[in-house]
């Protein structure tokens, strides 16, 4: 019985140990310097290989692939593979590919073990020479990833790593304000003001229903490239979305580089009808509709003429209106409904008969 138990334990230990026979991995990118200034040179180092806990080499047929994604705020000027002191292997098994710089998505650098296996415990340092390109409004992500075709024993917890980088320097355009206002003819008037422009080609305005997918509204181009005073711009959206629309502004340099003012996104609501309560007057125990922009999230309060907060029930949502019903019997008189949404508060009088 004891021998049987020992055999089971040993089998379990062996199966657990063999769970990660081959283990491609990457480490957190090391960025130097960080922050980095525009036009300043620096480096990013990512260590990758086959983990020391692995029990077998990664075969050439598995084509282990290690990928580093650089944001468009930095550019890659070169790459090199270095080895730890005393390494008994070399990097002749690796192929490094540096993709073209894209002003929207950045640069992708891949390393593949296309020419040979990766030994157990092998650690390679991918050193990427970088330069600051555009100042960051928010810190940008540097992503590293490791995969291997047909490796079913990989420890996935060390396959993905990331670090943030900040690029400092004067912004090509200093944006003072950006606004969107609904007009009576169901168009939207967009306006923005800058206080400084350097090598500025123009601006792109986009709109979205959900802050995820944006589409072009229009561009303002053919500008004087440089300015140190206040400049005002206007653009009209002639076919805006019905309901809530979100607008964002992107600045375009003379060389095609872009800066999205992500922290200056504005919104506007277009309605077919007026805000209000219907029917009004209402019978004491009757349902009524409250017309508003965001029925799911608006903050509603119901008050008596004496200022007391009164209970009510949200019955449902119907065509952009909130269906309400007062809890309990109301006396004849005038009551107040307050609506809080989109940073504004409105008051409506409700007459109960």
VMD Tcl script that draws the C-alpha trace (Angstrom):
set ca {
  {0.00 0.00 0.00}
  {2.82 2.41 0.91}
  {4.62 1.64 -2.38}
  {1.41 2.36 -4.28}
  {0.99 5.72 -2.55}
  {4.60 6.66 -3.22}
  {4.16 5.77 -6.89}
  {1.06 7.97 -7.15}
  {2.86 10.89 -5.49}
  {5.88 10.53 -7.77}
  {3.69 10.36 -10.87}
  {1.86 13.48 -9.76}
  {5.11 15.34 -9.17}
  {6.48 14.32 -12.53}
  {3.32 15.29 -14.39}
  {3.31 18.69 -12.66}
  {6.98 19.22 -13.39}
  {6.51 18.31 -17.05}
  {3.57 20.68 -17.39}
  {5.95 23.37 -18.59}
  {8.39 21.31 -20.65}
  {8.96 24.26 -23.01}
  {8.27 27.72 -21.68}
  {8.81 30.78 -23.92}
  {8.70 33.93 -21.79}
  {9.28 37.68 -21.80}
  {10.13 40.13 -19.02}
  {8.83 43.61 -18.29}
  {10.38 46.11 -20.75}
  {13.12 48.23 -19.17}
  {12.98 51.78 -20.55}
  {15.91 54.18 -20.28}
  {15.44 57.08 -19.84}
  {11.82 57.38 -18.79}
  {10.46 60.00 -19.27}
  {12.19 60.63 -22.57}
  {12.14 63.97 -24.39}
  {11.22 64.47 -28.02}
  {14.27 63.86 -30.26}
  {16.14 62.31 -27.31}
  {17.77 58.91 -27.82}
  {17.15 56.03 -25.45}
  {16.69 52.28 -25.27}
  {14.18 49.60 -24.35}
  {15.44 46.18 -23.24}
  {13.24 43.09 -23.14}
  {14.65 39.76 -21.97}
  {13.12 36.65 -23.53}
  {13.88 32.97 -24.00}
  {13.04 29.53 -22.61}
  {12.45 29.58 -18.85}
  {14.91 28.00 -16.42}
  {11.98 25.92 -15.12}
  {11.52 24.32 -18.55}
  {12.66 20.74 -19.04}
  {13.06 20.72 -22.82}
  {14.34 23.02 -25.53}
  {11.88 24.84 -27.77}
  {12.30 23.09 -31.12}
  {12.90 25.04 -34.31}
  {9.59 23.70 -35.64}
  {7.71 25.53 -32.86}
  {8.97 28.90 -34.18}
  {8.82 30.70 -30.85}
  {7.84 34.30 -31.56}
  {8.57 37.24 -29.28}
  {6.85 40.53 -30.12}
  {7.36 44.06 -28.81}
  {4.80 46.75 -29.66}
  {6.03 50.34 -29.41}
  {3.52 53.22 -29.24}
  {3.59 55.95 -31.92}
  {5.06 58.44 -29.43}
  {8.47 56.80 -29.87}
  {10.37 55.52 -32.89}
  {12.79 52.59 -33.22}
  {16.18 53.40 -34.75}
  {17.76 49.95 -34.47}
  {17.86 46.60 -32.65}
  {20.49 44.27 -31.21}
  {20.52 40.90 -29.42}
  {22.89 40.52 -26.47}
  {23.60 37.50 -24.26}
  {24.31 37.15 -20.53}
  {27.95 36.83 -19.49}
  {29.03 33.18 -19.65}
  {26.24 32.05 -21.99}
  {27.03 28.74 -23.71}
  {24.64 29.40 -26.61}
  {24.45 32.10 -29.29}
  {21.73 34.06 -31.14}
  {22.30 32.55 -34.58}
  {18.95 30.77 -34.23}
  {17.02 34.07 -34.12}
  {15.62 36.35 -36.83}
  {14.77 39.94 -35.85}
  {12.28 41.97 -37.91}
  {11.55 45.65 -37.36}
  {8.30 46.84 -38.90}
  {7.75 50.25 -40.45}
  {6.78 53.14 -38.18}
  {3.06 53.98 -38.27}
  {1.96 57.34 -36.88}
  {-1.29 55.80 -35.68}
  {-0.21 52.46 -34.23}
  {3.57 52.72 -33.71}
  {6.19 50.05 -34.47}
  {6.11 46.25 -34.16}
  {9.35 44.34 -33.62}
  {9.40 40.54 -33.76}
  {12.03 37.93 -32.94}
  {11.51 34.36 -34.21}
  {13.49 31.18 -33.56}
  {13.31 30.28 -37.25}
  {16.90 29.03 -37.56}
  {17.26 26.72 -34.58}
  {15.97 25.62 -31.17}
  {16.01 27.65 -27.97}
  {17.86 25.79 -25.19}
  {16.49 25.31 -21.68}
  {17.25 28.38 -19.56}
  {18.33 30.49 -22.54}
  {17.91 34.23 -21.97}
  {18.34 36.76 -24.76}
  {18.25 40.54 -24.40}
  {16.49 42.42 -27.19}
  {17.87 45.96 -27.04}
  {15.81 48.46 -29.05}
  {17.30 51.88 -29.74}
  {14.53 54.48 -29.56}
  {13.93 58.20 -29.99}
  {11.16 60.38 -28.59}
  {8.75 61.41 -31.35}
  {5.60 63.02 -29.94}
  {4.83 64.24 -26.42}
  {2.32 62.01 -24.63}
  {-0.88 63.42 -23.16}
  {-1.19 60.16 -21.20}
  {1.58 57.61 -20.58}
  {1.80 55.17 -23.50}
  {2.14 51.37 -23.23}
  {5.09 49.28 -24.42}
  {3.85 45.68 -24.83}
  {5.85 42.42 -24.96}
  {4.47 38.99 -25.86}
  {5.76 35.41 -26.25}
  {4.08 32.57 -28.17}
  {5.11 29.23 -29.67}
  {3.31 27.12 -32.26}
  {2.24 23.74 -30.96}
  {3.61 24.21 -27.44}
  {0.94 22.78 -25.18}
  {3.04 22.83 -22.01}
  {3.67 26.57 -21.87}
  {3.31 28.56 -18.64}
  {1.10 31.41 -19.88}
  {1.64 33.60 -16.81}
  {4.95 34.89 -18.19}
  {3.85 35.36 -21.82}
  {2.70 38.99 -21.63}
  {4.39 41.99 -20.03}
  {4.02 45.76 -20.33}
  {5.50 49.05 -19.19}
  {4.51 52.69 -19.67}
  {6.59 55.43 -21.24}
  {6.19 59.19 -21.06}
  {7.46 61.45 -23.84}
  {8.00 65.06 -22.80}
  {8.37 68.21 -24.84}
  {6.33 71.08 -26.21}
  {3.03 69.99 -27.72}
  {2.76 71.02 -31.40}
  {-0.54 72.73 -30.55}
  {-1.78 74.13 -27.23}
  {-5.55 73.62 -27.16}
  {-7.43 76.13 -25.00}
  {-10.99 74.89 -25.53}
  {-13.16 72.59 -27.64}
  {-16.97 72.73 -27.62}
  {-20.02 71.29 -29.37}
  {-23.46 72.94 -29.36}
  {-26.75 71.69 -30.82}
  {-28.48 74.16 -33.15}
  {-32.19 74.73 -33.83}
  {-31.82 73.33 -37.37}
  {-30.57 70.00 -35.90}
  {-26.94 70.59 -36.81}
  {-24.04 70.76 -34.36}
  {-21.68 73.72 -34.19}
  {-18.12 72.77 -33.24}
  {-15.61 75.37 -32.09}
  {-12.08 75.30 -30.68}
  {-9.35 77.76 -29.73}
  {-5.57 77.35 -29.67}
  {-2.91 79.53 -28.06}
  {0.20 78.05 -29.73}
  {0.78 76.21 -33.02}
  {4.04 74.74 -34.32}
  {4.33 72.99 -37.71}
  {0.55 72.65 -37.75}
  {-1.10 71.40 -40.93}
  {-4.66 71.27 -39.62}
  {-7.32 69.53 -37.57}
  {-9.60 66.51 -37.91}
  {-12.97 66.33 -36.13}
  {-14.60 62.93 -35.55}
  {-17.82 61.77 -33.89}
  {-18.96 58.61 -32.12}
  {-22.07 57.12 -30.55}
  {-20.23 55.00 -27.99}
  {-16.70 56.46 -27.55}
  {-15.32 53.36 -29.27}
  {-15.84 53.71 -33.03}
  {-15.25 57.20 -34.45}
  {-16.05 58.49 -37.93}
  {-14.89 61.61 -39.73}
  {-16.98 64.79 -39.58}
  {-14.58 67.10 -41.39}
  {-11.13 68.69 -41.56}
  {-9.75 72.20 -41.30}
  {-6.46 72.45 -43.22}
  {-4.29 74.84 -45.25}
  {-3.40 76.88 -42.18}
  {-0.42 79.00 -41.30}
  {1.97 76.46 -39.78}
  {3.01 78.53 -36.77}
  {1.20 80.85 -34.39}
  {1.80 82.27 -30.92}
  {-1.56 84.01 -30.41}
  {-5.14 82.88 -29.90}
  {-6.73 81.32 -32.99}
  {-10.40 80.35 -33.28}
  {-11.80 77.60 -35.48}
  {-15.33 76.50 -36.41}
  {-16.84 73.49 -38.15}
  {-20.46 72.34 -38.56}
  {-21.72 68.77 -38.38}
  {-24.63 68.88 -40.83}
  {-25.75 65.28 -40.31}
  {-25.22 64.51 -36.61}
  {-26.47 61.41 -34.82}
  {-29.87 61.53 -33.19}
  {-29.48 61.33 -29.42}
  {-26.03 61.57 -27.83}
  {-22.94 62.24 -29.96}
  {-19.32 62.42 -28.77}
  {-16.81 64.59 -30.65}
  {-13.02 64.48 -30.54}
  {-10.36 66.69 -32.08}
  {-7.09 65.52 -33.66}
  {-4.22 67.81 -34.65}
  {-2.15 66.98 -37.76}
  {1.50 68.04 -38.17}
  {3.05 69.04 -41.50}
  {4.87 65.68 -41.56}
  {1.64 63.73 -40.97}
  {2.08 63.00 -37.27}
  {-1.12 63.28 -35.26}
  {-2.07 64.22 -31.70}
  {-5.49 63.18 -30.40}
  {-6.86 65.44 -27.66}
  {-8.36 62.49 -25.80}
  {-8.95 64.52 -22.64}
  {-11.00 67.14 -24.50}
  {-13.79 64.91 -25.88}
  {-17.16 66.72 -25.78}
  {-20.75 65.53 -26.16}
  {-24.07 66.93 -27.34}
  {-27.66 65.66 -27.47}
  {-30.14 66.20 -30.31}
  {-33.83 65.73 -29.51}
  {-37.00 65.73 -31.58}
  {-39.23 66.74 -28.66}
  {-39.05 68.99 -25.62}
  {-38.21 67.99 -22.07}
  {-41.20 67.66 -19.81}
  {-43.86 65.57 -18.06}
  {-46.75 63.99 -19.98}
  {-49.65 63.94 -19.31}
  {-49.77 67.01 -17.13}
  {-52.07 67.37 -15.17}
  {-52.11 63.74 -14.06}
  {-54.57 61.74 -11.97}
  {-53.23 60.76 -8.55}
  {-52.52 57.07 -9.21}
  {-51.85 57.38 -12.95}
  {-48.55 56.61 -14.72}
  {-46.78 59.51 -16.43}
  {-43.80 59.96 -18.77}
  {-40.73 62.07 -18.08}
  {-38.93 63.04 -21.29}
  {-35.13 63.23 -20.86}
  {-31.81 62.35 -22.52}
  {-30.53 59.43 -20.46}
  {-33.47 57.60 -18.84}
  {-31.29 54.76 -17.59}
  {-28.83 56.89 -15.62}
  {-30.57 60.20 -14.87}
  {-31.02 61.11 -11.18}
  {-34.71 61.76 -10.42}
  {-36.21 63.30 -7.28}
  {-39.88 64.01 -6.46}
  {-40.92 66.73 -4.00}
  {-44.14 67.99 -2.49}
  {-45.04 71.68 -2.35}
  {-43.63 71.78 1.18}
  {-40.24 70.46 0.03}
  {-40.67 66.93 1.39}
  {-39.10 64.13 -0.66}
  {-41.82 61.77 -1.88}
  {-41.43 58.13 -3.00}
  {-42.08 57.08 -6.59}
  {-41.59 54.02 -8.77}
  {-39.70 53.69 -12.06}
  {-41.98 51.55 -14.20}
  {-39.89 51.34 -17.37}
  {-38.33 53.12 -20.34}
  {-40.20 53.95 -23.53}
  {-38.85 55.85 -26.57}
  {-36.40 57.98 -24.61}
  {-38.85 58.65 -21.79}
  {-38.93 57.31 -18.27}
  {-42.26 55.85 -17.11}
  {-43.00 56.82 -13.51}
  {-45.72 56.18 -10.96}
  {-46.09 57.77 -7.57}
  {-46.10 55.43 -4.59}
  {-49.23 56.06 -2.52}
  {-52.17 58.44 -2.84}
  {-51.36 62.07 -3.65}
  {-53.41 65.07 -2.69}
  {-54.52 67.49 -5.37}
  {-51.86 70.14 -5.94}
  {-48.53 71.04 -7.53}
  {-45.43 68.86 -7.18}
  {-41.84 69.23 -8.38}
  {-39.70 66.71 -10.30}
  {-35.95 67.36 -10.57}
  {-33.80 65.69 -13.22}
  {-30.01 65.51 -12.98}
  {-28.13 64.36 -16.08}
  {-25.00 65.30 -18.03}
  {-23.96 67.74 -15.29}
  {-27.20 69.75 -15.51}
  {-30.31 69.91 -13.32}
  {-33.83 70.65 -14.62}
  {-37.07 71.15 -12.69}
  {-40.57 70.25 -13.88}
  {-43.94 71.12 -12.31}
  {-46.41 68.25 -12.09}
  {-50.08 69.05 -11.39}
  {-52.05 66.29 -9.68}
  {-55.84 66.34 -9.97}
}
mol new
graphics top color blue
foreach p $ca { graphics top sphere $p radius 0.5 }
foreach p [lrange $ca 0 end-1] q [lrange $ca 1 end] { graphics top cylinder $p $q radius 0.2 }
display resetview
